[in-house]
Amino acid sequence: MSTASDISIQVLPTAFTTAEIEIHRDFARKCVRAKRFEDLSSRYMAMKAECHRRGLRACDFQAFRNAIRLTRLATARRWNVPKCYAPAYEYYYGLPAEAALITEHDGLLNLWRRR
């Protein structure tokens, strides 16, 4: 039988601050046209180093790729992209990942239908 002291409490991560999001987006904008994994990896490592230098939290690589996709989507389609089309929606706005994947899929499907 487990007691209350045996149960560990999982602390949910807090949302990124505005300064952290700006650094992630700045480095993601520089990777919009990168095709090779090495380019993305080197820019991600540079972003991590810059976040560490400023004392901010760096995102993980998958979230960095999502920020790049968000930037590509915003620059390739139109000036005002609704938040529901953003692949990094759950990362930046704190929604559950499953709901964001459905939102991403629906948004990309709608963009494909418009062609």
Backbone torsions as a table, in degrees:
resi	resn	phi	psi	omega
1	MET	NA	134.0	-178.5
2	SER	-93.4	146.2	177.5
3	THR	-102.7	175.5	-178.5
4	ALA	-65.0	-28.9	-178.9
5	SER	-75.5	-20.2	179.2
6	ASP	-78.7	-22.4	-176.1
7	ILE	-84.5	123.3	178.7
8	SER	-89.8	142.5	-179.8
9	ILE	-95.8	126.2	179.6
10	GLN	-88.4	122.0	-179.8
11	VAL	-89.6	125.2	179.0
12	LEU	-74.5	141.9	179.7
13	PRO	-68.6	144.6	178.0
14	THR	-82.9	157.4	179.7
15	ALA	-67.4	153.6	178.9
16	PHE	-70.4	149.7	177.3
17	THR	-77.5	171.0	-179.3
18	THR	-64.2	-38.9	179.4
19	ALA	-64.2	-40.9	178.8
20	GLU	-65.7	-42.7	179.2
21	ILE	-63.7	-39.3	179.8
22	GLU	-63.2	-41.7	177.7
23	ILE	-64.1	-44.1	179.3
24	HIS	-60.1	-44.2	-178.8
25	ARG	-69.7	-37.7	179.0
26	ASP	-61.0	-46.2	179.5
27	PHE	-70.9	-30.9	177.7
28	ALA	-68.1	-37.3	178.9
29	ARG	-61.3	-33.6	-179.4
30	LYS	-73.1	-15.1	-178.1
31	CYS	-102.4	8.6	-173.2
32	VAL	-58.4	-41.1	-176.7
33	ARG	-98.4	6.4	-179.9
34	ALA	-70.7	131.8	-178.5
35	LYS	-106.2	-28.8	-174.7
36	ARG	-94.2	151.3	179.0
37	PHE	-64.4	-34.4	-178.0
38	GLU	-62.7	-37.1	178.3
39	ASP	-65.3	-45.9	179.3
40	LEU	-63.5	-42.0	-178.4
41	SER	-64.5	-43.0	-179.2
42	SER	-67.5	-38.3	177.7
43	ARG	-68.2	-35.5	178.0
44	TYR	-65.4	-43.1	179.0
45	MET	-64.8	-37.1	176.9
46	ALA	-65.2	-39.7	178.2
47	MET	-64.9	-41.2	177.9
48	LYS	-62.8	-41.5	179.2
49	ALA	-64.7	-40.7	179.2
50	GLU	-66.3	-41.0	176.8
51	CYS	-63.2	-42.0	178.9
52	HIS	-64.4	-40.1	-179.9
53	ARG	-63.7	-37.2	-179.0
54	ARG	-88.1	-6.1	179.9
55	GLY	78.1	28.6	179.7
56	LEU	-110.2	165.3	178.1
57	ARG	-83.9	137.4	174.8
58	ALA	-94.8	149.3	177.2
59	CYS	-82.9	167.9	176.1
60	ASP	-80.8	171.5	-173.0
61	PHE	-64.7	-38.1	-179.9
62	GLN	-65.3	-40.3	177.2
63	ALA	-66.5	-34.5	176.6
64	PHE	-65.0	-42.2	176.4
65	ARG	-63.7	-38.2	176.7
66	ASN	-63.7	-37.8	176.9
67	ALA	-65.0	-36.0	176.3
68	ILE	-65.8	-43.0	177.9
69	ARG	-62.8	-39.6	177.4
70	LEU	-61.4	-42.8	179.2
71	THR	-66.2	-43.3	178.3
72	ARG	-61.2	-42.4	-178.9
73	LEU	-64.9	-41.1	-178.7
74	ALA	-69.9	-37.4	-177.4
75	THR	-83.4	-26.6	-175.5
76	ALA	-85.4	-29.3	-171.6
77	ARG	-96.7	-67.6	-177.2
78	ARG	-158.1	174.4	-173.6
79	TRP	-72.5	-43.5	-178.8
80	ASN	-108.0	100.9	177.4
81	VAL	-95.6	123.3	177.6
82	PRO	-60.5	150.2	-177.3
83	LYS	-62.4	-25.2	-177.7
84	CYS	-70.2	-16.4	178.8
85	TYR	-91.4	-4.0	-173.3
86	ALA	-79.2	123.3	177.5
87	PRO	-63.3	-27.3	-178.7
88	ALA	-96.2	23.8	-174.5
89	TYR	-56.4	-50.2	-176.9
90	GLU	-68.8	-27.8	-177.7
91	TYR	-72.4	-44.5	-175.8
92	TYR	-87.1	-27.0	-174.3
93	TYR	-112.3	2.1	170.5
94	GLY	77.8	23.7	176.2
95	LEU	-87.5	160.9	177.3
96	PRO	-62.0	147.4	-175.2
97	ALA	-63.1	-37.7	-178.1
98	GLU	-64.5	-43.4	179.3
99	ALA	-64.4	-36.4	-179.5
100	ALA	-70.0	-35.8	177.8
101	LEU	-64.7	-39.6	176.4
102	ILE	-64.8	-42.1	178.9
103	THR	-63.3	-42.8	179.0
104	GLU	-62.2	-45.6	-178.8
105	HIS	-62.1	-45.2	179.8
106	ASP	-64.0	-40.5	-180.0
107	GLY	-65.7	-44.1	179.4
108	LEU	-68.3	-34.0	177.0
109	LEU	-65.5	-41.0	177.0
110	ASN	-64.4	-39.5	177.9
111	LEU	-65.0	-38.1	-179.7
112	TRP	-66.8	-38.1	-179.1
113	ARG	-67.1	-27.2	-177.7
114	ARG	-74.0	-16.3	-176.2
115	ARG	-65.0	NA	NA
